[in-house]
Amino acid sequence: MIFRLFCLLIGYAKITLGDRAEAAATLFLREKINVAAQKRGDGGRLSFVVPLYEARKLLHLLAHYNFTVESVEYGGLPPYLWQFRRRVGLLLGLSAAVAITVAGSLFLWQIRVVGCETVSEEEVLALLADEGVEVGSYIPPIDAIVTAQKVLLKDDRIAFIAVNIIGTRCEVQVTESAFPEVTPKDDRPASLTARFGGLIERIELYDGQVLVKPGEAVLPGQTLISGLCEMEEGRWRLTAASGKVYAKVERTFTVEVPLTEEVLRPTGEESVSRSLIFFKKSIKLFESSSILTPTYGTIVSKDAMTLPDGTPLPLAIATRRTVGYETVSLTRTAAEAESVASERMAALVAEELGEAEILSLTRSVEHTDEGVTLTWQVYCIMDIAESVPMTGLPDTP
């Protein structure tokens, strides 16, 4: 069995003799020629298999001793490849595939992270990448134990991490700390002041000393909750005041939309380039004509390749799409300008007021030859407190 496999790899010749089978067997023993699969037939016929490197020597001996050679059939890997000797591209492709397969076994193809809860998988991958462990990394110089120790020292949220390299993939087991990281509280002395003037509706105090009360009118910049608190026996303490002060306030928002406006419009000119990303290497596949317009926008996307079972491969197609724009003059009717103003106003109010309770809203529109001006007067209840550091204190810098 081993001899047959050896012959398949290095090639073999199947020779059939028409007579003198016993004399041929004696010749093989005397010349120490290894043959296999000997089969005797009628009339002294004999067929056998000999390794390719001994076939020429044996055929010369058989001719010298006047043996009748009926047929010679060649087989195995070398004769099979020989028929493609004029197809250089195929041989180069096969050689490249073998080289890539061999070289690919020395690089990481996949990193799998398990055990993450509060720490994201992306954060763990970033920590590993800082230590030179990422998809496409050269495996031999990687010390899994040292890498795990360095990652452990960088993030207090990780109590234990194990890095195991199995073939061309890396398995990372994460155990998070029992006590998550707590953001340190900024305890510098500070007071809460009013961002806007209004009528106090209610107060939620967390820390500090309240200086106003519900029903009281306040002005912008007025201190609402002080960080300087009076204690018993005439003592004082400094703190970072915290809380919420809700007040009824009136806010005015204005949006102007011109009837004629310069905008960007796609020209239809587009440039697309694609690259093959293999491990960390990027190989440009093609690129269409370049964009001639000075103004353009670019979108980059990456499509990773996977096996049918979902296993990711270190291959991806990166597409870079560039679209050209030109500046054109856009003319609107008064109705269209008012509609645009309403959309922009709704977005502005939502951003500025957030979760405020709107009590009433007065809307006014002014049309001119230049455009439309939309004004909203919003009467609402909102948190007007903002933290302001206390300065000029002897105990503070």
N, C-alpha and C positions, 0 to 999 in steps of 0.2 A: 504494500500500500504506500509506504513512504517513498519507495523507488519510483512508483508511478507518478506520485505528486511531484517528485523532483524532476521527472521527465517532462511533465506538463509545464513547469516553470521555465526550464532551460531549453525545451524543445526536444523532439524525438523523431526517429525515422522508423516506419514499419516496413520491413523488408520481407518479401516472399520469394523463396527459392523453389525452382521447379523440380529438383532432384537432389540426391546425395545428402539427405538430412543428417544421417549419423556422422558422415565425414565433416559436415559443417559444425556439429556439436563438438567434435574433437578439436577442430580449428579454434573455436571460441575458448576452450579450456587452455589450449597451448599458448594462445596469444593474450590470455587474461582479459578478454573482452566481456563486459557485463551486458547481458541481454535479458529480456523479460518477455512474459506472455508467449512462450514458445508453444506452437501448435503444429502437430504433424498431420499430414494429409496423405491421400493416395499417391502411389508412385514415387515415394520418397520426398514429397513436397514438404516444405517447412516455412512457417511464418514466425516472425519474432519482432520485438521492439528493442531498439538500441538508442542510447542518448545521442542527441544531435552532434555533440562534439566528437563522437567516435564513429559516426556514420561514414564519413569520407574514408577514414582508415580502413574500415571494414569492407566497404565496397571495392576498394583497391585490392585488398587481399582476396576477395571472392573472385575478382576478375583475373588475378594472378594464378589462382588454382582452378580456373575454368569452371566455376560454378555458374549455373544458369539463374540469373536474377529476373524473375517475372515482373515484379513491380516494386516501386519504392514510393511510399506515401509519407509526407512530412506533416507533423502536427505540433501542438503546444503553443506557448505564448510568442516566442520569437518569430516563427513562420507566419503566425497570424498578423503580427505587427508589420512584417516585411511587405505584406501586400499593400500597405498604406504608405510605402516609402516615398511615393511621389506626391502624396497629399500632406505637404509640409504644415499647413495650417492646423490640420487635425492633430498631428503629432505635437505641435507646439501647444495646442489647447490641452491635450492630455497631460503633457509635462507640467503645464501651469497648474492644472487641477491637482496633480499629485503634490506639487510644491506647496500650493495653498493649503492642502489638507495637512501636510506635515508641519508647515509653519503655524497653521491655525491652532494646533494642539499646544502651542507654547504661549497662547494669549487667552485672556479671560473673555468668554463669550456671553456670560450671563451672571448677574448679581441678584440674589434673592434675599430680601430682608423680611424677617418675621418677628412678631412680638411687639410691634409699635402700637402705642395707644395715644399718648399725648405728644410724643415725639414723632414727627412725620417721617415717612420713608425717604422723602427727598432730602431731609436734613441729615439723615444717617448716610445716604449716598454721597452727600457733599463732604461730610467729615472723612469718609473713606477716600474720596477723590483727593483731598488735601494730603493724604498719606500715600498717594500714588496707586490706589486700588480703585479701578474703574473699568468699565467695559473697554477692551482693547489693551489693557495693561499687560506687560511682559511678565509671565508667571515666575520664572526661576528666581529673581531677586526679591520676591515678596516674602516677608517674614510675618506670617499670620498672627503670631503671639505678640510681637512688638507692635504691629498695627493696631490690634485690639487694645493694648495698653495705652497707646497714644490717644486713640479716640475716647477712651474712658476718662482720661484726664481733661479733655476739652469740653465735655458737657456734663454738668452735675446731675442732669435729669436721667442719665443712664447709669444704672447700678452695676450692670454686667453686660459684656458683649463678647461673643465668640465668633471668630472669623475662620471658616473652614473652606479650604480650596479643594474641590473634588473634580479632578480632570480639568475641564475648561470652564467650570462654573464655580461661583463662590456663594456659599450659604452663610448668612449672617443672622445670628440669634441675639435678640436684644431683650434685656430685662430692665425695666424702668425703675427709678427710685420710688420708694413708698411715699415720699414727701415731695410733691412737685415744687419746682422753683417758684418762689414768691417774689414778685416785683417789689423792691424796697420802696417804702412810702416816703414821699418828699415831705419832710416835717419842718421845712424852713418856715419861719413866721410869715403868714399871709392873711389878708382880709378879703372878703367878698364884696365887690362894689357893683353898682348898677350899670349895665350896658346901655339901657334905655330908661327914659323917664316913664313913670306910670303910677298906677294905683295898686298897692300891695293887696293881693288876694289871699295868699296863704304862705306859710314858711315851714320848711323841713330842715331842722337843725341837726347836724351830725357832730360838729365841734366848733367852738368859738362862742362869742357873746353877741346876741342879737341886739341891734340898735334901732330897729324899726318894728312896726306892728301892722297887722291887717287893717286895711282901710286908710292907711297913711299914704300920701303922695310923695314920691321920691323923684329926684333929678338924676340925669346921667352922671356917673362918676361918684355918686353918693355912697358912703360905706353902709352896707346892709348888715353884715356879720363881721365883727372885728376879731382879729387874731390876738388881741390884747384883752385877756379875761381877768376880771376882778374876782379875788378869792376872799376867804375869811380873814379877819384881823388885818385888813388893809394890804394884803399881799396880792401880787399880780403874777400871771404866767403868760408866756407867749406860746402860740400854737399856729398851726396851719388851718385856718377856718375852712369848714366844709359844710355844704348843705345846698338846698335849692330854695330860691325865693321866686314865687310865682306872682306875676302882676298883670293887670290889665293895661295893655299898651296899644298905641296906634302906630302902625308902620305904613309907610308910603313907598310904593315900588313903581318905577317908571321904565318902560321899554320903548325905544324908538326904532322904527323900521322904515328905511327909505324906499321910495317908489323905484328908484334906480340904484342898483348895488352891484359892485364888482364881486363876482364869484368864480370859483374854479369849476371847470367842466371837463370831463374826460375827452381826450382828442380821438380815442380809438386806437392810438399808437400803443403797442404793448410789446414788451420784451420778456421772454421766458428762458430761464436757464435751469438745467437739471444736473445734479451731481450725485454720484454714487459714493456713499459713506461706508467704508469698510473698516471696522474698528475705529481708529482715530484718523484714518486717512480719508481725504476727500478727493475724488477723481471726477473731473468735469466730463459729463457725457455730451452735452451740446448746449449751444446758446444761440437764440435767434438774434435778429438785428437789434442794435442798441437804440435807446430812446434819444431822440434829438431835441425834444422840448426841455427847457431849463427847469420846469416844475414837474415833479413826478412823485408817485407814492409806491412803496415797495411792501410786498407781503411775502414772508418766508414761511414755508411749511415743510414738515418732515414726516414721511410715511415709513414706519419701521416694518421690517419683514419678519414673518413668523412661520414656523412649521405648521402643518395641518392641526396638530394638537395644541397649538397656542404657544409653544416654546419660542421665545424671541431669539432672533439671529442677530449677529453683529453687523447687519446690513440695513441700510436705509436709503431712500431716495429723497434728496432735499431739492425742493422746487422754489426758485426765487422768481416771483412775478412782479414786474415793474410796469406801471401804467402811467402814461403821460397825461398831463392836465394843461389847460390853457385858461387864461383869465379872460372872462367875457362879461359884458354888461347885461345884467338881468333887469328887466322892466316888469313891474307888478302893477296890477290894478289896485285901487284903494281897498277893495274887498279882500284881495289876496294878501295885501300888506297887513290888514287888520287880523286876518287869520293867523299869519306868521307871528305877529305880535302876541296874540293870545297863547300860542304854543310856548313861546319863549318866556312869557310871564308865568305860566303855570310851572315851568321847570325852575324858574328863579324863586318863586314863593315856596315851593316844596323844599328847595335847598336851604333857604334862609330860616324858615319857620319850623321845619322838622315836624315834631309831634305837638306843636302848639294847638290850643283849642280856639278855633276861629269863631268869634261871636257875630261879627257882621263884616260885610265886604261892600265897598262902594267902587263902582267901575266907571271910568270916564275915558272917552276917546276924542282925540283932536286930529282933524284932517288938515293938512297943509299941502302946498304945491310940492314940497320936498318929500313928504311921507306921512306916516301915521305915528302918533304918540299915544301910548296906552298907559293909563295910570290906575293903580289899585290902591285904595286906602283900606287897610285891614285892621280891624279891631279884634284883638285876641288876648288870650291868657297864655303867657309863656314864662319860662325860667329866664330871668334877667341877670342872674348873678354870674360874675366872673372873678376868678382868683387874681389878686394883685399882690406881689411880694411887698412886705413892709420894709421900709428903708429908714435910715437914720436912727436905728435902735442901737444902744451900746453893746448888746450881746450878739449883734449880727454884723457880718462883714459889709 
